[in-house]
Amino acid sequence: MKHTARAFWLRSPGQGEIRDEHVAAPGDAEVLVRTLYSGVSRGTETLVFGGRVPENQHATMRAPFQEGEFPAPVKYGYLSVGRVEEGPDALLGRTVFCLYPHQSRYVVPTSAVTVVPESVPAARAVLAGTVETAVNAVWDAAPLVGDRIAVVGGGMVGCSVASVLARYPGVRVQLVDADPARADIARALGVDFALPGDALGECDLVVHASASEQGLVTSLGLLAAEGTVIELSWYGDRRISLPLGEAFHSRRLTIRSSQVGTVSPAARPGRTYADRLALALELLADARFDALVTGECAFDELPDVLPRLASGELPGLCHRVRYAAE
């Protein structure tokens, strides 16, 4: 039996719409999921919404279940939580997370969904993709006990990284952001906060997630000799300038990229994408992560809300989308 669904599409850069879709009945080793919530990944999705994915990154930036091609029309997104309506008995009725775009129902292979632990509310589970990015970044960073660490950029990813790092014994972790309002979120996460001019220096490790040139410059300035910046920001089609003269070489500083598309080679051998996502969902049992959800709208409102998110008119971190019961 076929099902109907509604999906958000980027019709052209800066303009979205909701389209009706037909969803085939699930086959063997497939599930039909009815969406409860999805999340807008502000950094990547607003770049996609603005048509700012560089042409040479079109293949790299494809989402797992994306339809269409960059710049548009394209159906894009990867933070979806729903309930299995049809499929194997072991999954029937279970709440699952899937890297699927904003759509009310969809069919995917059973291997594409991860069961959400009972300790994690479905509304919080939309953060799983972001916390998974944070887990990978921490694996890449490989902090040591006693390290002095700054996280520059208090967006979804930066706050998630700071929260995970704060669990390490003996480390000094400080979230650094130019917006003083992020102090309240840092406090809710149990993390120290500072404005850039007040940040503690002599850091062994700085994780940069502000997606701004000034943020990366600040990150370099916070390092101790032989310190490392882990660069999480994705700049789309923008070019940035850095002070790689001055003391960069004499202090033997390092800038190293981290990207969630590959499981960190620093993780224990054999760790898979599924292992990483399952770990992220386990971490989300901590209610402090609720501080990262700073806005919510109904699915039907998404075409009007995404332009406001992209322009900065609606500030905040994760924007959650709720779906009506059908």
Stockholm file with secondary structure:
# STOCKHOLM 1.0

chainA/1-326         MKHTARAFWLRSPGQGEIRDEHVAAPGDAEVLVRTLYSGVSRGTETLVFGGRVPENQHATMRAPFQEGEFPAPVKYGYLSVGRVEEGPDALLGRTVFCLYPHQSRYVVPTSAVTVVPESVPAARAVLAGTVETAVNAVWDAAPLVGDRIAVVGGGMVGCSVASVLARYPGVRVQLVDADPARADIARALGVDFALPGDALGECDLVVHASASEQGLVTSLGLLAAEGTVIELSWYGDRRISLPLGEAFHSRRLTIRSSQVGTVSPAARPGRTYADRLALALELLADARFDALVTGECAFDELPDVLPRLASGELPGLCHRVRYAAE
#=GR chainA/1-326 SS CCEEEEEEEEEETTEEEEEEEEECCCCTTEEEEEEEEEEECHHHHHHHHTTCCCGGGTTTTCCTTCEECSSSSEECCCCEEEEEEESCTTTTTCEEEECCCSBSEEEEEGGGEEECCTTSCHHHHTTHHHHHHHHHHHHHHCCCTTCEEEEECCSHHHHHHHHHHTTSTTCEEEEECSCTTHHHHHHHHTCEEECGGGCCCCEEEEEECSCSHHHHHHHHHTEEEEEEEEECCCCTTCCCCCCCSTTTTTTTCEEEECCTTSCCTTSCTTCCHHHHHHHHHHHTTSGGGGGGEEEEEEGGGHHHHHHHHHHTSSCSSEEEEECCCC
#=GC SS_cons         CCEEEEEEEEEETTEEEEEEEEECCCCTTEEEEEEEEEEECHHHHHHHHTTCCCGGGTTTTCCTTCEECSSSSEECCCCEEEEEEESCTTTTTCEEEECCCSBSEEEEEGGGEEECCTTSCHHHHTTHHHHHHHHHHHHHHCCCTTCEEEEECCSHHHHHHHHHHTTSTTCEEEEECSCTTHHHHHHHHTCEEECGGGCCCCEEEEEECSCSHHHHHHHHHTEEEEEEEEECCCCTTCCCCCCCSTTTTTTTCEEEECCTTSCCTTSCTTCCHHHHHHHHHHHTTSGGGGGGEEEEEEGGGHHHHHHHHHHTSSCSSEEEEECCCC
//
